[in-house]
Amino acid sequence: QVQLQESGGGSVQAGGSLRLSCAASGYTDRKYCMGWFRQAPGKEREGVAAIDSDGTTSTADSVKGRFTISQDRAKNTLYLQMNSLKPEDTAMYYCAADFGWLKYYHCRRTGGTDFGYWGQGTQVTVSS
């Protein structure tokens, strides 16, 4: 059973940094796509960044140059380094994943996929 567990959220002042982690377990596919999403109150869920099993990444324009997605395959952990945080980055951040060749190819072609597995989320609050 695939499980995704986020950690690292918190409250910071504008201009600060946080690193989110997502510990993934219960999968065996070597090909996959993983990503970070966020949702602020009253707003739609927004894709933030994605990475495939070969390390190819994509990042939303709204966070490009400030946020970096990465992974440690040995630890089965996904990261989101968030720098120069702004109040508008305040949201619940979710880790997502899906596995297999089709999801991997979709991820490489489009920078994401239709994810089937989601974590519970971690709250990030940025004050001005």
matplotlib code that plots the C-alpha trace (Angstrom):
import matplotlib.pyplot as plt

x = [0.0, 1.5, 1.8, 3.0, 3.8, 4.6, 6.6, 8.4, 5.6, 5.4, 5.2, 7.8, 8.1, 8.2, 11.6, 12.2, 12.8, 11.3, 12.0, 9.2, 9.8, 7.6, 8.5, 7.1, 6.6, 4.9, 5.9, 8.2, 8.0, 11.3, 9.4, 7.2, 6.2, 6.0, 4.9, 3.9, 0.6, -0.8, -4.3, -5.1, -8.5, -11.1, -8.7, -8.3, -5.5, -2.4, 0.4, 3.8, 6.4, 7.0, 9.8, 10.1, 12.1, 15.0, 15.2, 13.6, 11.7, 9.1, 8.1, 5.1, 5.9, 4.5, 7.3, 10.1, 13.4, 12.2, 11.1, 13.2, 11.9, 14.3, 14.5, 16.6, 15.9, 17.9, 15.6, 12.4, 12.0, 10.8, 11.7, 10.5, 13.0, 11.1, 13.1, 12.1, 8.7, 5.8, 2.5, 0.8, 2.6, 0.5, -1.4, -1.7, 1.0, 0.4, 2.8, 1.4, 2.7, 1.9, 3.8, 4.6, 5.8, 2.7, 2.8, 6.5, 6.2, 3.3, 5.3, 8.3, 6.1, 3.8, 5.6, 3.0, 0.4, -3.0, -1.8, -3.5, -1.7, -1.8, -0.4, -2.4, -0.7, 1.4, 0.5, 2.8, 2.0, 4.0, 3.5, 4.3]
y = [0.0, 3.3, 5.9, 9.5, 11.5, 15.1, 17.1, 20.4, 22.9, 25.8, 29.5, 31.8, 35.5, 36.7, 36.2, 33.1, 29.5, 26.1, 22.6, 20.2, 16.5, 13.6, 10.1, 7.6, 3.9, 0.8, 1.0, -1.0, 0.6, 2.2, 4.5, 7.1, 10.7, 12.7, 16.2, 18.9, 20.7, 23.5, 24.7, 28.0, 28.6, 29.4, 28.7, 25.8, 23.3, 24.4, 22.3, 23.5, 21.2, 17.7, 15.3, 11.9, 8.9, 10.0, 13.4, 15.6, 18.4, 21.0, 24.0, 26.3, 29.8, 31.2, 29.7, 29.3, 30.6, 30.3, 26.7, 23.6, 20.0, 17.2, 13.6, 11.2, 7.8, 5.9, 7.4, 7.3, 10.9, 13.9, 17.4, 20.9, 23.7, 26.9, 30.2, 33.8, 32.9, 35.3, 35.6, 34.4, 31.1, 30.4, 27.2, 23.5, 21.7, 18.1, 15.5, 13.3, 10.3, 7.7, 4.8, 2.9, 3.6, 5.4, 7.9, 8.3, 9.2, 11.5, 13.2, 13.7, 15.0, 17.3, 18.0, 16.2, 13.5, 12.5, 11.4, 8.6, 8.8, 11.8, 12.7, 14.3, 17.7, 20.1, 23.7, 26.5, 30.0, 33.0, 36.3, 39.7]
z = [0.0, -1.1, 1.6, 1.4, 4.5, 4.3, 6.9, 7.2, 7.1, 9.5, 9.9, 8.6, 7.8, 4.2, 2.7, 4.7, 3.7, 4.4, 3.1, 2.8, 2.8, 1.6, 2.7, 0.2, 1.0, -0.3, -4.0, -6.1, -9.6, -10.6, -13.0, -11.5, -11.3, -8.1, -7.4, -5.0, -5.0, -2.8, -2.0, -0.2, 1.4, -1.2, -4.1, -6.4, -6.0, -7.9, -9.2, -7.8, -9.2, -10.4, -10.9, -12.6, -11.6, -13.8, -12.1, -14.8, -13.2, -14.0, -11.9, -12.0, -13.2, -10.0, -8.0, -10.6, -9.3, -5.7, -5.2, -6.1, -6.2, -5.7, -4.5, -2.6, -4.2, -1.6, 1.1, -1.0, -0.1, -2.1, -1.2, -1.9, -1.1, -0.8, -0.6, -0.7, 0.6, 0.1, 1.9, -1.2, -0.8, 2.3, 1.7, 2.5, 0.6, -0.7, -2.0, -4.8, -6.7, -9.3, -10.8, -13.9, -17.4, -18.6, -15.7, -16.1, -19.8, -19.2, -16.6, -18.9, -21.7, -19.8, -16.5, -14.4, -14.5, -13.1, -9.6, -7.8, -4.5, -2.2, 1.2, 4.0, 3.6, 5.6, 6.3, 5.2, 6.6, 5.5, 7.3, 6.0]

ax = plt.figure().add_subplot(projection="3d")
ax.plot(x, y, z, "-o")
ax.set_aspect("equal")
plt.show()
